[in-house]
Amino acid sequence: MSHNKISRRTFLAAGLAATALCVLPCEAVAAVSKVFPFEKALSFDNIHTGEKMKTIYWQQGMYLPEALADINYILRDYRTGEVKEIDTGLLDLLFALRRKLDSTVPFDVISGYRSPETNALLHSRSNGVATHSLHMYGKAIDIRLPGYELNALRRAARALRRGGVGYYPASDFVHVDVGRVRYW
């Protein structure tokens, strides 16, 4: 995956946004930026390590490598310390989820990346952990969003239709991933 590649869609969106800045009144520019943001930011609170972060990870049509490295670190397997590249599609899904809920609060991270060893351990303790979990590929995260009901978070994630959504009210988290669209 190259972080410096710009897709045709991103290029066209940036062109539209630039044109809007030149010819539209301020109210219209604000409306366009809701659809085509000039930057994307996320914030996390890792409940296991106590680490917090807020970062702009995408700006001017490009992913920012330093910010991605910081995100990879905070979403690491806290049991082993292993860091894995987190799929930018997952980050974009989280960004879309925050926008859908009109939220600015950090996501509580229950589980980001999981090493194969950690995943095997968790699988041995619970049949709710998949043998080939997308967590092992940096394509899944288990989260809460303080101030929002868990069911509202689940409904918003399902409405995006951008991957899998698992609902775990007894454990107080929602799983989202960038695999095929499915719900449990």
C-alpha positions as CSV (number, residue, x, y, z in Angstrom):
1,M,0.0,0.0,0.0
2,S,1.4,3.4,-1.0
3,H,0.6,6.3,1.2
4,N,1.6,8.8,-1.5
5,K,-0.7,7.6,-4.3
6,I,-3.7,9.8,-5.0
7,S,-6.7,8.1,-6.4
8,R,-8.7,9.6,-9.3
9,R,-11.6,10.1,-6.9
10,T,-9.4,12.0,-4.4
11,F,-7.9,14.1,-7.1
12,L,-11.3,15.1,-8.5
13,A,-12.6,15.8,-5.0
14,A,-9.6,18.0,-4.2
15,G,-10.1,19.9,-7.5
16,L,-13.8,20.4,-6.7
17,A,-12.9,21.7,-3.3
18,A,-10.3,24.1,-4.7
19,T,-12.7,25.4,-7.2
20,A,-15.3,25.9,-4.5
21,L,-12.8,28.0,-2.5
22,C,-12.4,30.3,-5.5
23,V,-16.0,30.9,-6.6
24,L,-18.4,30.0,-3.8
25,P,-19.6,32.1,-0.8
26,C,-18.3,31.0,2.7
27,E,-21.5,29.0,3.5
28,A,-21.2,27.0,0.3
29,V,-17.5,26.2,1.1
30,A,-18.5,25.0,4.5
31,A,-21.1,22.7,3.0
32,V,-18.5,21.3,0.4
33,S,-16.0,20.7,3.2
34,K,-18.5,18.5,5.0
35,V,-18.6,16.2,1.9
36,F,-15.0,16.6,0.9
37,P,-12.9,17.3,4.0
38,F,-9.6,19.1,3.6
39,E,-8.1,17.0,6.4
40,K,-9.0,13.9,8.3
41,A,-8.3,13.6,12.0
42,L,-8.8,10.9,14.6
43,S,-8.3,10.6,18.3
44,F,-7.8,7.5,20.5
45,D,-7.7,6.6,24.1
46,N,-6.1,3.2,24.6
47,I,-7.9,1.8,27.7
48,H,-5.1,-0.8,28.3
49,T,-2.0,1.5,28.1
50,G,-3.6,4.8,29.1
51,E,-2.1,6.4,26.0
52,K,-4.1,9.1,24.3
53,M,-3.5,10.7,20.9
54,K,-5.1,13.1,18.4
55,T,-3.7,13.4,15.0
56,I,-4.4,14.6,11.5
57,Y,-3.7,11.5,9.4
58,W,-4.8,12.8,5.9
59,Q,-4.3,16.2,4.5
60,Q,-4.4,17.7,1.0
61,G,-5.3,14.4,-0.6
62,M,-2.5,12.4,1.0
63,Y,-2.0,10.1,4.0
64,L,0.6,11.5,6.4
65,P,3.2,8.7,7.1
66,E,4.3,10.1,10.5
67,A,0.7,10.2,11.7
68,L,0.1,6.7,10.4
69,A,3.1,5.5,12.3
70,D,1.7,7.1,15.5
71,I,-1.6,5.4,14.9
72,N,0.0,2.1,14.3
73,Y,1.8,2.4,17.6
74,I,-1.2,3.3,19.7
75,L,-3.2,0.5,18.1
76,R,-0.4,-2.0,18.7
77,D,-0.9,-5.4,20.4
78,Y,-0.5,-4.1,24.0
79,R,0.2,-7.7,25.2
80,T,3.3,-8.3,23.0
81,G,4.2,-4.7,22.0
82,E,4.1,-5.8,18.3
83,V,3.2,-2.9,15.9
84,K,1.4,-3.6,12.6
85,E,0.4,-1.2,9.8
86,I,-3.2,-0.3,10.2
87,D,-5.3,-0.3,7.0
88,T,-6.1,3.2,6.0
89,G,-9.5,2.0,4.9
90,L,-10.2,1.3,8.6
91,L,-9.0,4.8,9.6
92,D,-11.3,6.3,7.0
93,L,-14.2,4.1,8.3
94,L,-13.6,5.5,11.8
95,F,-13.4,9.0,10.4
96,A,-16.7,8.5,8.6
97,L,-18.2,7.0,11.8
98,R,-17.2,10.0,13.9
99,R,-18.7,12.4,11.2
100,K,-21.9,10.4,11.1
101,L,-22.3,10.7,14.9
102,D,-21.1,14.3,14.8
103,S,-18.5,13.4,17.5
104,T,-15.2,15.0,18.5
105,V,-14.4,12.7,21.4
106,P,-11.7,10.1,21.2
107,F,-12.5,6.5,20.5
108,D,-11.9,4.2,23.4
109,V,-9.7,1.4,22.0
110,I,-10.5,-2.0,23.4
111,S,-8.5,-4.0,20.8
112,G,-6.7,-2.8,17.7
113,Y,-4.0,-4.9,16.1
114,R,-3.6,-8.4,17.5
115,S,-0.6,-10.6,16.9
116,P,-1.2,-14.2,15.9
117,E,-0.1,-15.3,19.4
118,T,-2.5,-12.9,21.2
119,N,-5.3,-13.9,18.8
120,A,-4.7,-17.6,19.5
121,L,-4.7,-17.0,23.2
122,L,-8.0,-15.0,23.0
123,H,-9.5,-17.6,20.7
124,S,-8.7,-20.4,23.2
125,R,-10.6,-18.5,25.9
126,S,-13.6,-17.5,23.8
127,N,-15.5,-18.8,20.8
128,G,-16.3,-15.1,20.0
129,V,-12.7,-14.6,18.7
130,A,-12.2,-15.7,15.0
131,T,-9.3,-17.9,14.2
132,H,-8.3,-15.7,11.3
133,S,-9.5,-12.4,12.8
134,L,-9.1,-9.3,10.8
135,H,-7.4,-7.7,13.9
136,M,-4.3,-9.7,12.9
137,Y,-4.2,-7.8,9.6
138,G,-4.7,-4.3,10.9
139,K,-8.2,-4.3,9.4
140,A,-10.4,-4.4,12.6
141,I,-10.8,-2.5,15.8
142,D,-13.0,-2.9,18.9
143,I,-14.2,0.5,20.2
144,R,-16.5,2.5,22.4
145,L,-17.3,6.2,21.9
146,P,-17.8,8.0,25.3
147,G,-21.1,9.9,25.5
148,Y,-22.8,7.7,22.9
149,E,-24.9,4.6,23.6
150,L,-23.3,1.4,22.3
151,N,-26.4,0.7,20.2
152,A,-26.2,4.1,18.6
153,L,-22.5,3.4,17.7
154,R,-23.6,0.0,16.2
155,R,-26.4,1.5,14.2
156,A,-24.2,4.3,12.8
157,A,-21.5,1.7,11.8
158,R,-24.1,-0.5,10.1
159,A,-25.5,2.4,8.2
160,L,-22.1,3.1,6.7
161,R,-22.1,-0.4,5.1
162,R,-18.3,-0.4,4.8
163,G,-17.5,-3.7,6.5
164,G,-18.3,-6.0,9.4
165,V,-20.0,-4.7,12.5
166,G,-20.1,-6.8,15.7
167,Y,-22.2,-5.8,18.7
168,Y,-20.9,-6.9,22.2
169,P,-23.1,-5.2,24.8
170,A,-22.0,-7.6,27.6
171,S,-18.3,-6.6,26.9
172,D,-19.3,-3.0,26.2
173,F,-17.8,-2.5,22.7
174,V,-18.6,-2.5,19.0
175,H,-16.3,-4.3,16.5
176,V,-15.8,-2.7,13.1
177,D,-13.7,-3.9,10.3
178,V,-13.1,-3.4,6.6
179,G,-13.9,-6.9,5.5
180,R,-17.1,-7.8,3.7
181,V,-20.3,-6.3,4.9
182,R,-21.8,-8.5,7.6
183,Y,-23.4,-8.1,11.1
184,W,-23.5,-10.1,14.3
